[in-house]
Amino acid sequence: VKNPTQNGLQAETTVTEAWPLNRDGMVSSLICVELVAQAISALSTWRRGEGARPRVGLLVGIKEAEFSFSSIPVMTRLTIQIDELYHVGGYAVFQGEVSSDLAFFCKIIIQVMEPEEEVLSKLKTWQRTYPGEKEREN
C-alpha cells in the first residue's frame, strides 16, 4: 500500500501462479474485482488507525466495469488505485483502476458495505435459523 489518504490509496501486487483463476500462465481479468475490493478493505482498516484489524465487508454491487483484456499474464506487476466517490454510514462507492506499466486492465465502480457487528450477528443468526431459505426462493 502506498500513499493512503482518507479518500483513497494506491497498492501494488504481482500476479503469481498461485492466484485463483490462473490457467496456463494467465489469470482472468475478473480478479481485478477482488483486487479493488481488497484495496478498499485495506483503506478501511488504515482509517481505523494503528493496530486495527480488518473487518467483514460486503461487495454489494458493481455499478460499472470496463475490462480491456480478458486475462493478465503471471508475473505482471499491477497497480491498484482506489478513490472513494461517496459514502453514507457503512455504505460506500469507490472507483478502482487496475493497470501495469504496459497496460490498463480494468476500471470499476464498486459498491461496498461494512456492516456493524450487530447487523453481522443478526445475519449469522438468520443463516442458522433458515439455512435452506435461499435455495427455496430460487
Secondary structure by P-SEA (a helix, b strand, c coil): ccccccccbbbbbbbcccccccccccccccaaaaaaaaaaaaaaaaaacccccccccccccccbbbbccccccccbbbbbbbbbcccccccbbbbbbbbcccccccccbbbbbbccaaaaaaaaaaaaaccccccccc
